Amino acid sequence: MFPDNGTPTASTVTIDFNNGIDGWTADVADYTEHDRPTEVASAWKDLPAPLSGKGYYLISHNNSDDVLTYVRRQLDGFVKNAKYLVTFEMRYATDAATGCMGVGGSRGESVWMVAAASYDYIKTVQQPNGNYRVNVDRGNQAASGPQGKVLGTQGIEGLSCSGGKWASTTRKSSEAIEVTADKDGRIWIMLGTDSGFEGTNALYLQGATVNIKPL
C-alpha cells in the first residue's frame, strides 16, 4: 500500500489470528548466553477445548527470572512522517489461574501481557553488556516504557492452579504510545508476554484492537 499524503486521521486496526498469522514473526528477548530460553516455539494452531477457532501459539521456558516472548508486524497506510498515538487491547487464551504459587512468581501474576509500537523494525539485539533485548524502550516486566505498555497480568480468575482448563480474556491499556510513521507511511507493532515465572509458559494470542490517533 502506498503512503497516505493527506491529513492524518484516526483509525482502528483489528487483528484476528483466527484468520491466520501471515506477515507476523515471533522472537524472544531478555536473556543472556547463559540463560537463553528453551522450548521456544510458535505456530498457528487450533485453540484447546472448550474454545474454538485458531490462535497464534507461543511457548517458551524461562531459564532465568525474565524472558520476553513476542510477535511483530508492520502496519501501513498512514501519513508519512506523521506522529500518532497508539493504544492496544489484546485478546488471548490461557490456562494460567490467579492466586497460585510458582518459581520466581506465578504464571498468573508474574507473566505480563505487553504491547509496543515503533518507527523502527522491532528486533532482538545483543547489548554491550551481553544481554539480549529488543531495540525499543518498552520497559520491563511490570513497568511500562515510552514505546511499550503493560496491558495487565496473564492469569484468569476461576481457573485451576493445576492448569489444563483454558479460557479467553482481554487486557488493555489507555496509556498511549507516541510513534512516527516512516517515509512509506508504516509503523511496527509488537504483542507478547514478559515473564518473571521461571518455567514453561504457553498461550494463544487470539487478536488485538489497535487504536491509532493523530497527534
Secondary structure as the mmCIF struct_conf table of DSSP 4:
data_model
#
loop_
_struct_conf.conf_type_id
_struct_conf.id
_struct_conf.beg_label_comp_id
_struct_conf.beg_label_asym_id
_struct_conf.beg_label_seq_id
_struct_conf.end_label_comp_id
_struct_conf.end_label_asym_id
_struct_conf.end_label_seq_id
HELX_LH_PP_P HELX_LH_PP_P1 PHE A 2 PRO A 3
STRN STRN1 ASP A 4 ASP A 4
BEND BEND1 GLY A 6 GLY A 6
STRN STRN2 SER A 11 ASP A 16
HELX_RH_3T_P HELX_RH_3T_P1 PHE A 17 ASN A 19
TURN_TY1_P TURN_TY1_P1 ASP A 22 GLY A 23
STRN STRN3 THR A 25 ALA A 29
BEND BEND2 ASP A 30 ASP A 30
STRN STRN4 TYR A 31 TYR A 31
TURN_TY1_P TURN_TY1_P2 GLU A 33 HIS A 34
BEND BEND3 ASP A 35 ASP A 35
STRN STRN5 THR A 38 ASP A 46
HELX_LH_PP_P HELX_LH_PP_P2 LEU A 47 PRO A 48
TURN_TY1_P TURN_TY1_P3 ALA A 49 PRO A 50
BEND BEND4 GLY A 53 GLY A 53
STRN STRN6 LYS A 54 HIS A 61
BEND BEND5 ASN A 63 ASP A 65
STRN STRN7 VAL A 67 LEU A 75
BEND BEND6 PHE A 78 PHE A 78
STRN STRN8 VAL A 79 VAL A 79
TURN_TY1_P TURN_TY1_P4 LYS A 80 ASN A 81
STRN STRN9 LYS A 83 THR A 94
HELX_LH_PP_P HELX_LH_PP_P3 ALA A 96 ALA A 96
STRN STRN10 ALA A 97 ALA A 97
BEND BEND7 THR A 98 GLY A 99
TURN_TY1_P TURN_TY1_P5 VAL A 103 GLY A 104
BEND BEND8 GLY A 105 GLY A 105
TURN_TY1_P TURN_TY1_P6 ARG A 107 GLU A 109
BEND BEND9 SER A 110 SER A 110
STRN STRN11 VAL A 111 SER A 118
BEND BEND10 TYR A 119 ASP A 120
HELX_LH_PP_P HELX_LH_PP_P4 TYR A 121 ILE A 122
STRN STRN12 THR A 124 GLN A 126
TURN_TY1_P TURN_TY1_P7 PRO A 128 ASN A 129
BEND BEND11 GLY A 130 GLY A 130
STRN STRN13 TYR A 132 VAL A 134
BEND BEND12 ASN A 135 VAL A 136
STRN STRN14 GLY A 139 ASN A 140
TURN_TY1_P TURN_TY1_P8 GLN A 141 ALA A 142
STRN STRN15 ALA A 143 SER A 144
STRN STRN16 GLY A 145 GLY A 145
TURN_TY1_P TURN_TY1_P9 PRO A 146 GLN A 147
STRN STRN17 GLY A 148 THR A 153
BEND BEND13 GLN A 154 GLN A 154
STRN STRN18 ILE A 156 ILE A 156
TURN_TY1_P TURN_TY1_P10 GLU A 157 GLY A 158
BEND BEND14 LEU A 159 LEU A 159
TURN_TY1_P TURN_TY1_P11 CYS A 161 SER A 162
STRN STRN19 ALA A 167 THR A 180
TURN_TY1_P TURN_TY1_P12 LYS A 183 ASP A 184
BEND BEND15 GLY A 185 GLY A 185
STRN STRN20 ILE A 187 SER A 195
BEND BEND16 GLU A 198 GLY A 199
STRN STRN21 THR A 200 PRO A 214
#
